[in-house]
């Protein structure tokens, strides 16, 4: 029995309402975009098959949640067992950027990962297709934030124009896989799984 | 009772066994199937009889019921019950009685997919025409008790592996008095006291063999022998490619079915084997329902999905959906002065069972949403309308004219932006809201480049006004979904605003900061499922899904995302009547769970699978069927509560309920509430009595629950 167990990576996507969480997921999984995805109520997820990470093939389960703070208390049901958390803001909306920190805290409280310090986050600044004059959060400011929070990988994306979406999710998948394997390693020694613990954690890739 | 000469001993009786003379349910005739021994008769003389209820006096009915209910555990009746000998034949009714030795064979058809009711067909040696007898199990007290008992002891299946049904009990008693041989030739055929010749051929000359159309689904499934499903079911996680490989080896007919676009599409955005399977199983069972009069389902189906066995829908004839209320009918409710000439509860009853015609909604909804009092006259309504319009424009002007605030108040701007974003993604597929041809009034809006239309702008203004009007609650996501149908129907922003306020009055508990209103509804659903669907509940516990979050979206916006637009309008007007319960929406949720419970139990093992399956039901749910089912479930719930209350009032017998919270509590109906630490029990044991939990009892109330958010809005949200 040498075949590897199929790996399922669970990724949670968080951020204020309307920053483009659903759009990013749809662009990544289905390669499509609509201006009119309905506001997410409750939670839903999409599954992305056959994602190559180095020599591995994994499946990603991407969880989309409601953005309004009032519904955050539901998170506890959805966050558990996450392997990576993606924080999304809209580069044209300062408030959505300022909220990243509390989204991160909220996630760590509700998901309570074993080792919060090393739990992988990725930050996405979305909607860079909008005209430059509307942009209110500079790349520099975003990078400073990511650096301060322990070198969180940062990407500037457009779900609409499919800019940087695949690249971002590649890093998300890789970091999620590292997290998943470290969790398995520490939780189940008897599991006959080949563990690649490479320490390469994508830094800022912009 | 009757004189002994014409009386026989009632050996067995089962209630609610029907003759279906026509295909219309209203022609069905309820009666008893019975075994009656004539005075001094031997076993071979015992009559197998069917007696319509209408031919029995009330004391005779109670004699039959007594025998029926005594049959629960053993084969020994406590005491002989004498009844008048049934008629051998009847010209005026379908009643019949056949001595045991005249019976050649009996065809048994257990309830299964496509057959709501199990039935027996008796063939006599002289080939008399005898109507098929249909066992309406869910109406028959003794069968219900038996099923409950079997569920409790985890032996829900009868000998042959099918779910237990009324016909099993009949056959059990028959075996006591005669030899019954199963035919090897015909699956469901039993030979009664067969000759050696019969045994040899095992193929009775007059057995009606059910012909199955070769193209029918049952044939397809028979061909597949469910191997495909079984193979898939063993795989826990597999890629779509792997699934396709398995499917590729299936018989052509199955492959053809998999090529149906809807089935195909299932695989497009996710691959969880169980979700895939569950949907497939459901699509098959729905197909079967559509063809239920044509298809004979075999035990193959019963063994594998067992859905719909004991389907409650089949058995409650009192629930009937009606035609929608037409414009003429609506107008006829009112007299010349425009006052109701009937009671408002009559109107509500009518709307609850039929809904409203499209061309009367804009008026009728204003009553249902408390803009117009039910006892108002036409003239009064005119002045109410004028006042409401003034009031709306006054409220709107308050924020509209406050330029300072619009520019500096960050909280206000934030709420406005949120509202605008949501409005621009609410029901854009509806023609009214589709257009983008109007230039945006505010060049700084994120939507300035996209354009808007007058109706979106109206929605936006109404929601901003509501955000001001109900300051403590404010705008919360989901509200735009609740407003758009009202606006689209009423087509007058001021009146629609007040209708929306009326709707929000009951809906605001869904949007509270602490989510307590949603929590309480999910808890009610939890308790309701524990009480009404204990097996499903046990399964959901194993699947880590008893937080019922998979119902969150459905309850938050009243199934707005689950039903098609026209169905949403119909559903909401039905729910607004509060005709049976102000929380009938919970029963709609229960009905959907009930419909899918077999598939859920068979195929879905984890929280994510259950959530996905439920989310993907969106736009596939049949509304009228769901409403019928919900009503049946409500009545059943009400009867259960009544029964428990009655039992509790009996001073003689309170000890029949156990008092420890962690053991099952058999109620009179045999429902079992299984307690978990930290969970509310639907049935609270208390001093030897069983008390229905508060959240459950609340479900019987027609009083709308209004909970205000008391914390005023402050600072940023999210």
Interface residues (C-beta under 8 A of the other chain):
Chain A: X6 X8 X16 X17 X18 X29 X30 X35 X36 X37 X38 X39 X41 X42 X43 X44 X45 X46 X47 X49 X50 X59 X61 X66 X67 X68 X69 X70 X71 X73 X74 X77 X78 X92 X93 X95 X99 X130 X134
Chain B: X237 X238 X239 X240 X241 X268 X269 X270 X271 X272 X414 X417 X418 X421 X422 X424 X425 X426 X428 X429 X446 X450 X476 X477 X478 X480 X481 X511 X513 X514 X515 X547 X549 X552 X553 X556 X557 X561 X607 X608 X611 X612 X615 X716 X717 X718
